Amino acid sequence: MSIGLIRAFRSLSCLLLIAAATGIQTSSLAASQDSPPQTEGVWFWFGDCPDGKLMGVQILIDRRTIYRGRFWMCLMERTDVNSQRQVDFKQTFYFRGGHAFQGRHRTTSSEQIEGDIWEARADPNDIVLGVSFKDGDQVLLNAVHIAKPGKATSSTLDPGLSIRTYPLK
């Protein structure tokens, strides 16, 4: 074999190796672009999950409990069919008035106040709970509270009105 033919063969071999390596990198890049994006789990309340966090919730007016409940916090994908059911779920409770909401909506002890708690937003690290109070058609207060899975948190919703969430197990 001549030296020129050997050089040509080596050059061709190098080109084939470069082309093969480039093709592998290009095809792996194309494959990663074709794969669906990774979804991040978010926390929902009242979920049906084996590894959830059982949480308690307590709402107090002037250090007097007006509502106590419990709920499961579940880490799920936003696309999970159960996630919409969790967002639509609302806890309603009633208690006697006697509190001035936002300093201007004074209620009497003969009035029945309706309270609602619902999931306002699902996030990767917590749940934002919406909390509202109304007297008939009059909305007295809308507020939010951040509940963290497995951790105790508390919020002042209005002077003398607070909410706390805490782990139960």
Secondary structure, DSSP 8 states (H G I E B T S, - for coil): --HHHHHHHHHHHHHHHHHHHHHHHHHHHHHHHHS------EEEES---TT-EEEEEEEEETTEEEEEEEEEEEEE-TTSHHHHHHHH-EEEEEEE---EETTTEE--TTSEEEEEEEEEEE-SS-EEEEEEEEETTEEEEEEEEEE-TTS-EEEEEETTEEEEEEE--
